[in-house]
Amino acid sequence: MARRGRAPMICRNCGTEIADKALICYRCGGATFEARRKAPPAVPPRASVLPVLAAATLALAGLVMGQAGTEALPDEVSYTIAGLASAVALGTWVRRRRAAGSGSRPGSSS
């Protein structure tokens, strides 16, 4: 396969003579050159605080529901439950918006 006085190209994996401009070996599939760019390291997913907030809200709501028939709830407890529920709802909404917007957007430069 060698042409014009060049030494034939030999696969580093299996030793087969391959074409001068081959990107991969036809016999073993091994690459004939090193990649110019390296893949970025995988980033582990971040832990979300949303499940913790949801669990706290459910636990607090369960405690309140158990006492709801016995006496009036203090305003602080009612506001805390409403705030936690709002935080969970807002966090869910933001997370969905980010997931929906993670694709390429028109006009954005990446």
C-alpha positions in Angstrom: 0.0 0.0 0.0 2.9 2.4 0.3 3.0 4.9 -2.4 5.6 7.4 -3.7 8.5 6.2 -1.6 6.7 6.5 1.8 7.0 3.8 4.4 3.7 2.1 4.9 1.6 3.1 7.8 1.3 0.3 10.4 -1.5 0.0 13.0 -0.2 0.4 16.5 -2.7 -2.1 17.9 -2.6 -5.0 15.5 0.4 -4.3 13.2 -1.7 -4.4 10.0 -0.5 -2.3 7.1 -3.1 0.5 6.5 -3.6 3.4 4.2 -1.5 6.6 4.8 -4.5 8.8 5.6 -6.6 6.2 7.5 -8.2 7.5 10.7 -8.9 4.0 12.1 -7.5 0.5 11.3 -9.9 -1.5 9.1 -9.0 -4.7 10.9 -9.1 -3.8 14.6 -10.8 -0.4 14.6 -8.0 1.2 16.6 -7.3 4.9 16.1 -4.3 5.8 14.1 -3.6 9.1 15.9 -4.1 10.7 19.3 -7.1 13.0 19.7 -6.3 16.7 19.5 -8.9 17.7 22.1 -9.5 15.8 25.4 -13.0 15.3 26.6 -13.8 17.5 29.7 -13.9 15.5 33.0 -17.4 14.4 34.0 -19.0 16.6 36.5 -21.0 14.7 39.2 -24.5 16.0 39.6 -25.1 18.4 42.5 -27.1 17.4 45.5 -30.4 19.2 45.5 -31.9 20.8 48.6 -35.4 20.4 47.2 -36.0 16.9 48.6 -34.9 18.1 52.0 -37.3 21.0 51.9 -40.1 18.8 50.7 -39.5 16.3 53.5 -39.4 19.1 56.1 -42.6 20.6 54.7 -44.4 17.3 54.8 -43.2 16.5 58.4 -44.3 19.9 59.6 -47.6 19.7 57.9 -48.2 16.2 59.4 -47.5 17.6 62.9 -49.8 20.5 62.3 -52.5 18.3 60.9 -52.3 16.2 64.0 -52.9 19.2 66.2 -55.4 21.0 64.0 -58.5 19.9 65.7 -57.3 20.5 69.3 -56.3 24.2 69.3 -55.7 27.2 67.1 -52.3 27.3 65.3 -49.9 30.1 66.1 -49.3 32.5 63.2 -45.6 31.6 63.1 -46.4 28.0 62.3 -48.9 28.9 59.6 -46.4 31.3 58.0 -43.6 28.7 58.2 -45.7 26.1 56.5 -46.8 28.5 53.8 -43.1 29.7 53.3 -41.8 26.1 53.0 -44.5 25.1 50.6 -43.8 28.3 48.5 -40.1 27.5 48.5 -40.7 24.0 47.3 -43.1 25.1 44.6 -40.7 27.9 43.5 -37.7 25.5 43.5 -39.6 23.0 41.4 -40.6 25.7 38.9 -37.1 27.0 38.6 -35.7 23.5 38.1 -38.2 22.7 35.4 -37.4 26.0 33.6 -33.7 25.3 33.7 -34.2 21.8 32.4 -36.4 23.0 29.6 -34.0 25.8 28.7 -30.8 23.7 28.8 -31.0 23.2 25.0 -29.6 25.7 22.5 -31.4 29.0 22.4 -31.6 31.1 19.3 -29.2 34.0 19.5 -27.0 32.5 22.2 -23.4 32.0 21.4 -21.8 28.8 22.7 
